[in-house]
Amino acid sequence: MKEIITKENVTRCAQDASDYIVSLIKFVVARAKDFSVLDFALLKLCLVSFGLYIGSKFAEFFKKFRFVLLISFFISYVYMLWRIFIRED
C-alpha cells in the first residue's frame, strides 16, 4: 500500500530528520570538548587533505600528489571517527 504524500507527512519527516541532525551535532560537540591540540590538528589535516584531494581533480599541480592526499585524508578521517564515536575517555 502506498502512502499518500501530504504536507503533514513531509513536515513530520522533515522534523524527524531535523531532530536527528540536532542530536548528532550535540553528540559530536560534546565529544569534541575533550579534544586535545593533536586531535584538532588531525581534524584540520583531515579537512584540508580532503579539500586538496577534491581540488586535485581540477588542478594539474596536485595531480601527482593525489594518492598522498587521499591516504592522509583516509587515515585522519578514520582516526576522527574512532576518536568521536568509539573511544571512551
C-alpha positions as semicolon CSV with decimal commas, in nm:
position;residue;x (nm);y (nm);z (nm)
1;M;0,000;0,000;0,000
2;K;0,140;0,337;-0,099
3;E;0,142;0,621;0,146
4;I;-0,008;0,940;0,015
5;I;0,234;1,231;0,019
6;T;0,077;1,511;0,212
7;K;0,207;1,831;0,362
8;E;0,175;1,680;0,710
9;N;0,379;1,371;0,614
10;V;0,654;1,583;0,461
11;T;0,655;1,816;0,762
12;R;0,676;1,520;1,002
13;C;0,963;1,362;0,809
14;A;1,147;1,694;0,795
15;Q;1,101;1,742;1,169
16;D;1,227;1,390;1,241
17;A;1,533;1,448;1,024
18;S;1,595;1,784;1,192
19;D;1,570;1,629;1,539
20;Y;1,814;1,355;1,441
21;I;2,066;1,603;1,298
22;V;2,042;1,824;1,607
23;S;2,105;1,528;1,838
24;L;2,400;1,416;1,623
25;I;2,553;1,764;1,632
26;K;2,508;1,784;2,010
27;F;2,676;1,445;2,047
28;V;2,974;1,542;1,830
29;V;3,017;1,879;2,004
30;A;3,009;1,709;2,345
31;R;3,277;1,464;2,231
32;A;3,486;1,743;2,075
33;K;3,509;1,922;2,411
34;D;3,761;1,656;2,516
35;F;3,982;1,701;2,208
36;S;4,348;1,774;2,258
37;V;4,557;2,000;2,039
38;L;4,670;1,691;1,846
39;D;4,309;1,590;1,785
40;F;4,224;1,932;1,644
41;A;4,538;1,925;1,430
42;L;4,433;1,589;1,285
43;L;4,082;1,719;1,225
44;K;4,227;2,010;1,029
45;L;4,455;1,771;0,841
46;C;4,151;1,562;0,754
47;L;3,956;1,859;0,621
48;V;4,250;2,017;0,435
49;S;4,360;1,690;0,275
50;F;4,005;1,618;0,159
51;G;3,975;1,967;0,014
52;L;4,309;1,936;-0,161
53;Y;4,214;1,594;-0,295
54;I;3,894;1,734;-0,442
55;G;4,090;2,028;-0,579
56;S;4,348;1,794;-0,732
57;K;4,082;1,673;-0,969
58;F;4,091;2,018;-1,128
59;A;4,448;2,144;-1,080
60;E;4,743;1,998;-1,272
61;F;4,994;2,070;-0,991
62;F;4,827;1,844;-0,734
63;K;4,761;1,550;-0,967
64;K;5,097;1,394;-0,880
65;F;5,012;1,420;-0,505
66;R;4,659;1,281;-0,534
67;F;4,744;0,943;-0,376
68;V;4,926;1,104;-0,081
69;L;4,632;1,339;-0,024
70;L;4,387;1,051;-0,035
71;I;4,590;0,845;0,212
72;S;4,632;1,138;0,454
73;F;4,258;1,207;0,435
74;F;4,169;0,843;0,491
75;I;4,399;0,800;0,791
76;S;4,289;1,121;0,961
77;Y;3,922;1,051;0,885
78;V;3,938;0,703;1,039
79;Y;4,113;0,849;1,343
80;M;3,843;1,117;1,383
81;L;3,566;0,857;1,355
82;W;3,739;0,645;1,618
83;R;3,802;0,946;1,843
84;I;3,443;1,073;1,826
85;F;3,233;0,756;1,817
86;I;3,436;0,472;1,968
87;R;3,692;0,597;2,219
88;E;3,564;0,639;2,571
89;D;3,759;0,889;2,783
